[in-house]
Amino acid sequence: MATATAPRPRAPDGTAPSPRPVTEPAPAPEPSPPHRHTGRAVRARCARYAPGLPVVAVLLLLCLPTGSGDSRVTPADAACAALVLWCALRAVRGRERPLTARAALVLAAPAVGIALAAITSRDPAAGLPGLVRYLEVFVLVPAAVVLALRHPRHARLVMAGLLLLAVVQGAVGVHQYATGTGASYRGQDIRAVGTFGPLDVMGMSTVVSHGLLVALAVGLAPPARSPRWLRPAALGCAAALVVPLVFSFSRGAWIATAVACAAVLLLAGARLALRTLAVVGCAGVVLVGGFGIGSQLIGERLGSITDVTAAPDQSVTDRYTLWAAAVSIWRDAPLTGVGLKGFPDHRDAHASLALSSGSDIAGAGSDFRREPLLSPHNMYLLVLSEQGLVGLLALGGSWAALAVCAVRRLRTGPAPPGAPGGRWAERDCGLLAVGMLCWQLVDFLYADIGGPSTALTGIVFGFVAWWALAARPAGEPGPAARTAVAR
């Protein structure tokens, strides 16, 4: 039986269609080398963090040894000048208002007293270096940092750089104490000064204190979506940084760090503060009491804080004498002061005979020398004597405005989940800003600007100003809107 076959389809003209040509499948596209995607991802990530890199560069340059020379201009100062120039050029090219009106007013307020003191000075040329230094630390660098930090990730990059700087300087300081290669302290080269040298004995303690505050803020309020190990690692790093801070034998840094840590802990929550204080206290007992790490010298140094009236050492006597001299100098020119860099010229005419001729400097690679006492070692009294009431009110008013705005923004908290703007105002940045401002304001009771670590002071005030005064991104609600959403 024959089987039926289906007729072949024909073309409209009746002819049989030509067979279709057999085509080979197109070859699969060759995969691009993996390094192309990796390089593109790295470039994209660097572009996201690029605005904060110049600020980090200033911090990392503080790791360079300053030596024992008399040069007051450091690589970090040159980097600060480059940062200011870079931010100014970017603001001009962007053709936008770089700062809000409130931020411009608060940051420019110190310039009023500084300029008035420079104009009314008896020797304006001699005060020109002071004019440049004050404008750098309290006006230009803080404004540049505010312009550079546009997002919390930029601020966290600066926090990471500051923590890295503190770890490096702290490790060098501990090594100096252990090997007896630090600055001279009571005839022994055991004082930890890091790479700042004996001319700036407060440099390492300043850096380590701020790094400790960074670790504490991150440990108390980790960023959103951070790994679980970040909190214990940060708190452990904060506890470890206590060791080089103790070996710095800097009473002013100890007091300022204690006050700043207490403020951060209270703002983070009372229950969390008690638990953290208990852990830190136990660690301190184990380090100092259990192992006896410098217990005798540390105990004597702590005791000297309360023995300022009964049996003060020469350093305390010099400090009180310089304070009294600064107040006496201010009485001669109460409104505008004696001019920038004018304190050394008027010191001897107003100081008592209890003031020594200078401070002994030795160790850490430097020969013995006596460094003249050219400032009252109190920032408030230095400004009062050289800039008068106008300068102190302008500078102090700027700092008070920063403190109020920083605490207010921290207390209002970040935007609730789902609100416009997301979590722009992160709590770890706010805790650090308030803590560093507290540290700086307390430390200014025992120190003033000067030395290689001065560049860090400008970065600190800039970070605080970014948190307190920077404009919110478009769409982020203000405090009133946040309260309404929360309800």
Disulfide bonds with the S-S distance in Angstrom:
none
